[in-house]
Amino acid sequence: MTHVVGGSNESFDNLLRRFNKKVQQDGILSEIRRREFFEKPSIKRKRKEAAKRRKTARALAR
């Protein structure tokens, strides 16, 4: 669960902005979207392989 502690003189807008940023970094919304519908094992495998290819391509580009 994402948790953000507000400072003594921090506005609600700043607190909300920090919370949204933390949720984005933790990947909570993308995880919810991914689990929204059933994903067949073959599609899951293809998605993981594509992610692995992208990761290795980025590493080689550096």
Residue pairs with C-beta under 8 A, 6 or more apart in sequence:
2 19
2 22
2 23
2 26
2 28
4 15
4 18
4 19
4 22
6 15
23 29
39 47
